[in-house]
């Protein structure tokens, strides 16, 4: 490709809409352009990188024995209604009616259509096991689209679904996808961590996420350097820690705490530590109200709580009017003593003695509260958020925490969707069996963002040859100099003939402009043809390194070919 014929409207200034590094650089480097909030078009450079990401994914999925197909994005409601997710997705799902009043949606994910396809098309147990996948655009009406391609309303995803007749078969399919994902993310040049995860609205049992550590990641992960344990915050198990409390059971005491609502205000008012308090939070869980309790220095993990309670819809904080009705007090004074709704207490609350809680009376708290004597939890379980320095649930060493970008997620769905939609098979013995499923997703566009979040410097994007829009750029310092252009053309042609994805910057621009654009768009290898071209000498530079080296033309070509071959 020649630069003169390429649409590369690079920008020198950072667009005001851009918030994070990858978003800024993709706009400046002319990879993407914004069409509307959370909706982007892909310019030639961005599309080239996107197609290379897709190519790697296809190669590894095919290598793992998966079969590619393509489902429609516009889908009828019936399958989602059968699984119950027509309601579960809520406002996140783009819903519409056709001219005849029939309900449709733009597919947010495709478990149901894939399941229906297998119901309609698979005739014999001999066709199992089977893994099907697609690379396709998904649609989710994000309440707050942001960070460019990281959280958008339209995005490209690879989703795959395995179908097995036994749990052992599912384990094998899951393992194949796990290994394929590791190869995919390694080839994409991503520094990733695999963490245990919550299955969320997808359902199922086993679940793992592939996370790229990044300060702009919207997911929090906990990991242990000592034993390798890793999990996202939604899943990370918490070991209760012991704190010093007064021995014995002291007499319950009601104390006046005027205009003191928060733990911070209580700590200051009473001159004590946060851990001697227990927070009581009122939630609406489907059609009922519950209370959740954690120690004053902890936060409630709402995903753990939702799973424990068994919510179908989203768990949400109770409205202030409801809190007043249930507790007979203003918000900030709720407590478990005398509370007539189910109480879910964290494991650490069960280890507390003589602690402080709201008294369900405005401006009052109870002191010296004890479980069993003063109230009885409905359930005691791990419902708190893990924090930096907590004990690792696997080995006991201190946990570390970080932010991460989720680029892939694999689930053991089990029979959640096959039961709901009626996917069964008569097995070899003639007995009917419910097919067991797995689900495996990769955010294709998000992978591109994550790669740029990890690969950049003050000059622009740094991508590995495997996904860079071009592998080598050849730059004549002065395109008007015939000798320079002839040698640049020769190098460009030799690279192309060798199968290298090369770009020739044949623009009549200043050398500095060409160098800046080459760095900005992230081409891994740069060969510069300048004043020494008459002696057969050129400059060779890797984008990721600051050093420029002079060498012969043949040396530069061979070094570029070797570098690209070793890093694809």
BATORMI-964455 format. One line per field, with one value per residue (C-alpha): residue number from 1; y, z, x. Coordinates in nm, 2 decimals, m for minus. Each point is the difference from the previous one (the first is absolute). Layout:
BATORMI-964455
resi = c(NUM  ...) .
Y = c(Y  ...) .
Z = c(Z  ...) .
X = c(X  ...) .
END
This chain:
BATORMI-964455
resi = c(1  2  3  4  5  6  7  8  9  10  11  12  13  14  15  16  17  18  19  20  21  22  23  24  25  26  27  28  29  30  31  32  33  34  35  36  37  38  39  40  41  42  43  44  45  46  47  48  49  50  51  52  53  54  55  56  57  58  59  60  61  62  63  64  65  66  67  68  69  70  71  72  73  74  75  76  77  78  79  80  81  82  83  84  85  86  87  88  89  90  91  92  93  94  95  96  97  98  99  100  101  102  103  104  105  106  107  108  109  110  111  112  113  114  115  116  117  118  119  120  121  122  123  124  125  126  127  128  129  130  131  132  133  134  135  136  137  138  139  140  141  142  143  144  145  146  147  148  149  150  151  152  153  154  155  156  157  158  159  160  161  162  163  164  165  166  167  168  169  170  171  172  173  174  175  176  177  178  179  180  181  182  183  184  185  186  187  188  189  190  191  192  193  194  195  196  197  198  199  200  201  202  203  204  205  206  207  208  209  210  211  212  213  214  215  216  217  218  219  220  221  222  223  224  225  226  227  228  229  230  231  232  233  234  235  236  237  238  239  240  241  242  243  244  245  246  247  248  249  250  251  252  253  254  255  256  257  258  259  260  261  262  263  264  265  266  267  268  269  270  271  272  273  274  275  276  277  278  279  280  281  282  283  284  285  286  287  288  289  290  291  292  293  294  295  296  297  298  299  300  301  302  303  304  305  306  307  308  309  310  311  312  313  314  315  316  317  318  319  320  321  322  323  324  325  326  327  328  329  330  331  332  333  334  335  336  337  338  339  340  341  342  343  344  345  346  347  348  349  350  351  352  353  354  355  356  357  358  359  360  361  362  363  364  365  366  367  368  369  370  371  372  373  374  375  376  377  378  379  380  381  382  383  384  385  386  387  388  389  390  391  392  393  394  395  396  397  398  399  400  401  402  403  404  405  406  407  408  409  410  411  412  413  414  415  416  417  418  419  420  421  422  423  424  425  426  427  428  429  430  431  432  433  434  435  436  437  438  439  440  441  442  443  444  445  446  447  448  449  450  451  452  453  454  455  456  457  458  459  460  461  462  463  464  465  466  467  468  469  470  471  472  473  474  475  476  477  478  479  480  481  482  483  484  485  486  487  488  489  490  491  492  493  494  495  496  497  498  499  500  501  502  503  504  505  506  507  508  509  510  511  512  513  514  515  516  517  518  519  520  521  522  523  524  525  526  527  528  529  530  531  532  533  534  535  536  537  538  539  540  541  542  543  544  545  546  547  548  549  550  551  552  553  554  555  556  557  558  559  560  561  562  563  564  565  566  567  568) .
Y = c(0.00  0.35  0.28  0.23  m0.23  m0.07  0.18  0.10  0.32  0.01  0.27  0.20  0.11  m0.23  0.01  0.13  m0.32  m0.23  m0.11  m0.28  m0.06  m0.26  0.22  0.31  m0.19  m0.18  0.33  0.18  m0.29  m0.02  m0.35  0.10  0.29  0.07  m0.02  0.04  m0.08  m0.35  m0.05  0.01  m0.05  m0.17  0.18  m0.20  m0.03  m0.10  m0.25  m0.16  m0.05  m0.13  m0.25  m0.13  m0.05  m0.19  m0.21  m0.11  m0.09  m0.20  m0.19  m0.11  m0.08  m0.21  m0.17  m0.09  m0.17  0.27  0.07  0.35  0.12  0.33  0.09  0.30  0.30  0.07  m0.28  m0.10  0.03  m0.36  m0.17  0.27  m0.01  m0.38  0.04  0.29  0.24  0.23  0.15  m0.06  0.22  0.28  0.34  m0.13  m0.19  0.19  m0.11  0.08  m0.11  m0.06  0.13  m0.29  0.07  m0.30  0.05  0.00  0.10  0.08  m0.30  0.09  m0.36  m0.32  m0.30  m0.04  0.02  m0.25  m0.24  0.03  m0.07  m0.33  m0.09  0.05  m0.15  m0.27  m0.34  m0.25  m0.05  m0.09  0.37  0.09  0.15  0.31  0.36  0.28  0.36  0.33  0.34  0.25  0.34  0.02  0.27  0.11  0.33  0.11  0.26  0.16  m0.09  0.12  m0.06  m0.04  m0.37  m0.11  0.05  0.07  m0.07  m0.18  m0.23  m0.31  m0.32  m0.36  m0.22  m0.38  m0.27  m0.36  m0.29  m0.32  m0.30  m0.04  0.21  m0.16  0.11  0.36  0.00  m0.11  0.27  0.26  m0.10  0.03  0.35  0.10  m0.11  0.17  0.33  m0.01  m0.04  0.28  0.25  m0.09  0.05  0.33  0.11  0.06  m0.03  m0.18  m0.16  m0.28  0.05  m0.19  0.19  0.02  m0.12  0.29  0.00  m0.27  m0.26  m0.32  m0.12  0.02  0.34  0.16  0.34  0.09  0.34  0.26  0.20  0.37  0.30  0.09  m0.35  0.00  m0.33  m0.05  m0.32  m0.16  m0.21  m0.17  0.00  m0.28  m0.28  0.15  0.03  0.26  0.10  0.31  0.19  m0.14  m0.36  0.04  m0.19  0.18  m0.16  0.16  0.19  0.01  0.34  0.08  0.03  0.02  m0.34  m0.12  0.15  0.35  0.15  0.14  0.38  0.25  0.31  0.34  0.08  0.31  0.08  m0.29  m0.21  m0.15  m0.22  0.28  0.23  m0.27  m0.07  0.37  0.04  m0.30  0.01  m0.37  m0.21  m0.09  m0.37  0.03  0.10  m0.22  0.16  m0.10  0.07  m0.06  m0.14  m0.08  m0.36  m0.07  0.04  0.00  0.20  m0.13  0.14  m0.06  0.05  0.04  0.14  0.38  m0.01  m0.23  0.04  m0.23  m0.21  0.03  m0.28  m0.24  0.12  m0.03  m0.36  m0.09  0.14  m0.15  0.32  m0.03  0.37  0.26  0.05  0.37  0.23  0.05  0.34  0.24  m0.01  m0.38  0.02  0.23  m0.23  m0.31  0.15  0.29  0.21  0.23  m0.15  m0.06  m0.14  m0.35  m0.30  m0.37  0.02  m0.04  0.01  m0.21  m0.09  m0.27  0.10  m0.12  0.05  m0.03  m0.26  0.27  0.13  m0.34  0.04  0.34  0.06  0.31  0.20  0.30  0.01  0.24  m0.01  0.04  0.33  0.33  0.14  m0.32  m0.30  m0.32  m0.07  m0.35  m0.20  m0.37  m0.25  m0.27  0.20  0.32  m0.12  m0.31  0.02  m0.19  m0.10  0.05  m0.01  0.17  0.32  0.25  0.15  m0.12  0.27  0.04  m0.18  m0.25  m0.36  m0.20  m0.26  m0.26  0.04  0.28  0.24  0.36  0.07  0.27  0.19  0.16  0.13  m0.21  0.01  m0.32  m0.12  m0.35  m0.21  m0.37  m0.17  m0.34  0.06  m0.35  m0.05  0.35  0.07  m0.35  m0.07  0.33  m0.05  m0.38  m0.11  m0.37  m0.30  m0.38  m0.14  m0.32  m0.21  0.14  0.22  0.37  0.24  0.38  0.15  0.17  0.33  0.23  0.37  0.17  0.37  0.24  0.38  0.04  0.38  0.02  m0.21  0.27  0.27  m0.22  m0.05  0.37  0.07  m0.23  0.11  0.37  0.28  0.38  m0.03  m0.23  m0.36  m0.30  m0.33  m0.34  m0.10  m0.25  0.27  0.33  0.15  m0.04  m0.19  0.22  0.36  0.12  0.37  0.20  0.31  0.21  m0.15  0.25  m0.15  m0.26  m0.21  m0.03  m0.08  m0.27  m0.17  0.03  m0.16  m0.28  m0.07  0.02  m0.24  m0.25  0.00  m0.04  m0.29  m0.16  0.01  0.30  0.24  0.31  0.37  0.25  0.36  0.16  0.33  0.32  0.10  0.10  m0.29  0.10  m0.03  m0.34  m0.12  0.14  m0.18  m0.33  0.01  0.12  m0.28  m0.26  m0.18  m0.24  0.04  0.32  0.01  0.35  0.08  0.32  0.17  m0.31  m0.20  0.04  m0.21  m0.26  0.11  0.05  0.05  m0.29  0.05  m0.20  0.20  m0.14  0.10  0.36  m0.09  0.04  m0.21  0.05  m0.31  m0.11  m0.04  m0.38  m0.01  0.22  m0.22  m0.32  0.13  0.13  m0.34  m0.19  0.23  m0.02  m0.38  m0.05  0.23  m0.09) .
Z = c(0.00  m0.08  0.24  m0.27  m0.07  0.37  0.20  0.31  0.14  0.31  0.26  0.19  0.28  0.24  m0.06  0.30  0.01  0.07  0.36  0.00  m0.19  m0.24  m0.09  m0.06  m0.21  m0.21  m0.09  m0.06  m0.20  m0.22  0.11  0.09  m0.01  0.22  m0.16  0.32  0.37  0.03  m0.38  m0.22  m0.36  m0.09  m0.24  m0.22  0.26  0.28  m0.22  m0.10  0.36  0.08  m0.28  0.12  0.35  m0.16  m0.21  0.31  0.18  m0.30  m0.04  0.36  0.02  m0.31  0.14  0.31  m0.22  0.02  m0.31  m0.11  m0.10  0.01  0.17  m0.07  0.22  m0.02  0.21  0.09  0.36  0.05  0.09  0.25  0.15  0.05  0.18  0.21  m0.12  m0.19  0.34  0.16  m0.25  0.07  m0.16  m0.11  m0.29  m0.31  m0.06  m0.28  m0.18  m0.37  m0.21  0.12  0.37  0.05  0.26  m0.11  0.15  m0.12  0.14  0.32  0.01  m0.18  0.24  m0.10  m0.38  0.00  0.22  m0.23  m0.30  0.16  0.08  m0.36  m0.18  0.21  m0.05  0.18  0.31  m0.23  m0.10  0.36  0.13  m0.20  0.04  m0.22  m0.02  m0.17  m0.02  m0.02  0.12  0.33  0.14  0.35  0.11  0.25  0.24  m0.01  m0.30  0.04  m0.06  m0.37  m0.10  0.36  0.09  m0.31  m0.11  m0.32  0.01  m0.17  0.20  m0.06  0.17  0.01  0.14  0.08  0.01  0.18  0.13  0.32  0.27  m0.09  m0.36  0.12  0.20  m0.31  m0.22  0.26  0.02  m0.37  0.00  0.30  m0.19  m0.32  0.19  0.15  m0.35  m0.14  0.26  m0.02  m0.37  0.04  0.22  0.31  0.35  0.16  0.32  0.03  0.30  0.15  m0.08  0.06  m0.28  0.04  m0.23  m0.22  0.27  0.06  0.24  m0.09  m0.14  m0.07  m0.14  m0.20  0.13  m0.12  0.30  m0.06  0.23  m0.23  0.03  0.12  0.18  0.32  0.06  0.30  m0.05  0.20  m0.11  0.24  m0.13  m0.33  0.13  m0.20  0.00  m0.08  0.28  m0.06  0.06  0.23  0.32  0.33  0.31  0.32  0.20  0.38  0.19  0.37  0.16  0.38  0.16  0.11  m0.09  0.13  0.06  m0.30  0.01  m0.21  m0.07  m0.16  m0.32  m0.13  m0.38  m0.02  m0.30  m0.15  0.14  m0.04  0.21  0.26  0.03  0.07  0.23  0.22  m0.03  m0.10  m0.30  m0.30  0.06  0.32  m0.20  m0.22  m0.30  m0.08  m0.35  m0.13  m0.35  m0.23  m0.13  m0.27  0.18  0.36  0.23  0.18  0.23  m0.06  0.27  m0.02  0.24  0.00  m0.18  m0.28  m0.31  m0.11  m0.31  m0.17  m0.25  0.28  0.18  m0.31  m0.06  0.36  0.01  m0.34  m0.17  m0.36  m0.06  0.11  0.37  0.08  0.31  0.16  m0.05  0.30  0.05  0.02  0.25  0.22  m0.02  0.09  0.27  0.14  m0.04  m0.25  m0.23  0.19  0.32  m0.12  0.21  0.05  0.35  m0.04  m0.38  m0.15  m0.34  m0.09  0.11  m0.19  0.21  m0.12  0.16  0.18  0.17  0.15  0.17  0.15  0.37  0.17  m0.32  m0.11  m0.24  m0.09  0.25  m0.26  0.17  m0.15  0.17  0.21  m0.02  0.21  0.18  0.12  m0.25  m0.02  m0.25  0.13  0.31  m0.18  m0.35  m0.21  m0.36  m0.26  m0.18  0.09  m0.31  m0.18  m0.14  0.01  m0.25  0.03  0.06  m0.05  0.27  0.09  0.04  m0.32  0.02  m0.15  0.19  0.26  m0.13  m0.06  m0.30  m0.25  m0.20  m0.34  m0.27  m0.31  m0.34  m0.08  m0.35  0.03  0.21  0.00  0.18  0.08  m0.07  0.07  m0.09  0.07  m0.36  m0.13  0.27  m0.06  m0.38  0.00  m0.15  0.06  m0.17  0.00  0.10  m0.10  0.24  m0.12  0.30  m0.03  0.13  0.03  m0.19  0.21  m0.12  0.04  m0.11  m0.11  m0.08  m0.12  m0.04  m0.34  0.00  0.37  m0.08  m0.23  0.27  0.26  m0.22  m0.05  0.38  0.05  m0.30  m0.03  0.08  m0.02  m0.38  m0.07  m0.04  0.04  m0.13  m0.07  m0.37  0.04  0.03  m0.12  m0.30  m0.20  0.10  m0.16  m0.13  m0.25  0.01  m0.26  0.17  m0.31  m0.24  m0.27  m0.01  m0.27  0.14  0.34  m0.15  m0.22  0.29  0.22  m0.28  m0.03  0.38  0.01  m0.30  0.16  0.33  m0.18  m0.20  0.32  0.14  0.23  0.05  m0.10  m0.03  m0.22  0.12  m0.35  0.12  m0.08  0.37  0.23  0.15  0.35  m0.09  m0.15  0.31  0.23  m0.19  m0.01  0.38  0.06  m0.20  0.16  m0.28  0.15  m0.24  m0.18  m0.28  m0.10  m0.33  0.02  m0.12  0.02  m0.23  m0.28  0.22  0.06  0.36  0.17  0.36  0.18  0.31  0.21  0.13  0.35  0.02  0.00  m0.19  m0.38  m0.17  m0.34  m0.21  m0.36  m0.20  0.00  0.37  0.07  m0.21  0.15  0.36  m0.06  m0.15  0.29  0.26  m0.15  m0.05  0.37  0.14  m0.20) .
X = c(0.00  0.12  m0.07  m0.12  m0.29  m0.08  m0.27  0.20  m0.14  0.22  m0.06  0.26  m0.24  m0.18  m0.38  m0.19  m0.22  0.29  0.06  0.26  0.32  m0.13  m0.30  0.22  0.25  m0.25  m0.16  0.33  0.14  m0.31  m0.10  m0.36  m0.25  m0.29  m0.35  m0.21  0.05  0.14  m0.01  0.31  0.11  0.33  0.23  0.24  0.28  m0.24  m0.17  0.33  0.09  m0.35  0.02  0.34  m0.15  m0.29  0.24  0.20  m0.33  m0.12  0.32  0.01  m0.38  0.03  0.31  m0.20  m0.26  m0.27  m0.22  m0.08  m0.35  m0.18  m0.32  m0.23  0.04  m0.38  m0.16  m0.36  m0.10  m0.13  0.32  0.10  m0.34  0.03  0.33  m0.13  0.26  m0.24  m0.07  0.34  0.18  m0.24  0.09  0.34  m0.17  m0.10  m0.36  m0.23  m0.32  m0.04  m0.29  m0.21  0.06  0.23  0.28  0.37  0.33  0.35  0.20  0.19  0.13  m0.10  m0.04  m0.37  0.04  0.29  m0.19  m0.30  0.22  0.13  m0.36  m0.11  0.31  0.17  m0.16  0.22  0.21  0.28  0.03  0.11  0.22  m0.03  0.13  m0.14  0.11  m0.04  0.16  m0.28  m0.12  m0.19  m0.22  m0.05  m0.17  0.27  m0.13  0.34  0.21  0.36  0.37  m0.04  m0.03  0.04  m0.36  m0.21  m0.35  0.10  0.30  0.15  0.02  0.10  m0.24  0.02  m0.22  0.09  m0.26  0.08  m0.19  0.20  0.16  0.33  m0.05  m0.07  0.32  0.19  m0.17  0.07  0.37  0.03  m0.14  0.21  0.32  m0.12  m0.06  0.35  0.14  m0.21  0.09  0.37  m0.01  m0.17  0.29  m0.21  0.13  m0.30  m0.11  m0.26  m0.24  m0.29  m0.32  m0.37  m0.23  m0.24  m0.31  0.16  m0.06  0.18  0.27  0.37  0.11  0.34  0.09  0.31  0.11  0.25  0.13  m0.05  m0.07  m0.30  m0.15  m0.36  0.04  0.19  0.20  0.17  0.31  0.27  0.36  0.08  m0.23  m0.15  m0.35  m0.20  m0.37  m0.20  m0.16  m0.34  0.13  0.31  m0.06  0.07  0.14  m0.14  0.26  0.00  m0.02  0.03  m0.34  m0.09  m0.03  m0.34  m0.34  m0.04  m0.34  m0.18  0.00  m0.19  0.20  m0.10  0.20  m0.16  0.05  0.25  m0.07  0.32  0.27  0.25  m0.22  m0.06  0.37  0.07  m0.31  0.09  0.37  0.04  0.10  m0.22  0.02  m0.21  m0.30  m0.22  m0.17  m0.36  m0.11  m0.35  m0.04  m0.29  0.05  m0.26  m0.33  0.13  0.22  0.31  0.27  0.37  0.27  0.37  0.26  0.04  0.33  m0.13  m0.22  m0.29  0.07  m0.33  0.07  0.07  m0.31  m0.22  0.12  m0.06  m0.35  m0.07  m0.12  m0.14  m0.01  0.26  0.07  m0.05  0.01  m0.34  m0.15  0.04  m0.38  0.01  0.29  m0.20  m0.30  0.20  0.22  m0.22  0.31  0.18  0.26  0.33  m0.15  m0.11  0.11  m0.08  m0.16  m0.37  0.01  m0.27  0.16  0.25  0.36  0.30  0.31  0.36  0.23  0.20  m0.32  m0.05  0.34  m0.08  m0.08  m0.15  m0.01  m0.20  m0.30  m0.28  m0.29  m0.28  m0.07  0.11  0.31  0.05  0.24  0.03  0.33  0.11  m0.21  0.06  m0.13  m0.24  m0.08  m0.12  m0.08  0.02  0.14  m0.21  0.32  0.37  0.23  0.29  m0.17  0.28  0.25  0.36  0.26  0.37  0.20  m0.28  0.10  0.01  m0.28  0.23  0.33  m0.05  0.26  m0.10  m0.22  0.08  m0.26  0.00  m0.23  m0.05  m0.16  m0.20  0.09  m0.14  m0.24  m0.07  m0.30  m0.12  m0.37  m0.11  m0.37  m0.13  m0.09  m0.05  m0.26  m0.18  m0.02  m0.03  0.33  0.02  0.15  m0.05  0.33  0.18  m0.20  m0.33  m0.06  m0.10  0.27  0.01  0.29  0.26  0.14  0.30  0.03  0.32  0.02  0.28  m0.05  0.17  m0.02  0.09  0.31  0.12  m0.06  0.18  0.30  0.04  m0.05  0.30  0.20  0.06  0.24  0.00  0.03  m0.29  m0.10  0.23  m0.15  0.15  0.04  m0.28  m0.27  0.17  m0.18  0.33  0.31  0.27  0.00  0.25  0.06  0.20  0.11  m0.06  m0.25  0.11  0.35  m0.01  0.28  m0.17  m0.33  0.15  0.17  m0.31  m0.21  0.25  0.00  m0.38  m0.04  0.24  m0.18  m0.34  0.14  0.12  m0.36  0.07  m0.30  0.20  m0.10  0.19  m0.03  0.03  m0.16  0.18  0.01  0.28  0.20  m0.11  m0.37  0.06  0.19  m0.27  m0.28  0.19  0.05  m0.36  m0.16  0.22  0.19  0.25  0.29  0.12  0.25  0.12  0.16  0.20  0.32  0.21  m0.21  0.26  0.23  m0.27  m0.05  m0.33  m0.13  m0.17  m0.22  m0.24  m0.30  0.04  0.37  0.14  0.32  0.05  0.26  0.17  0.05  0.00  m0.32  0.02  0.07  m0.30  m0.23  0.12  m0.02  m0.35  m0.11  0.15  m0.15  m0.35  0.02  0.11  m0.28  m0.31) .
END
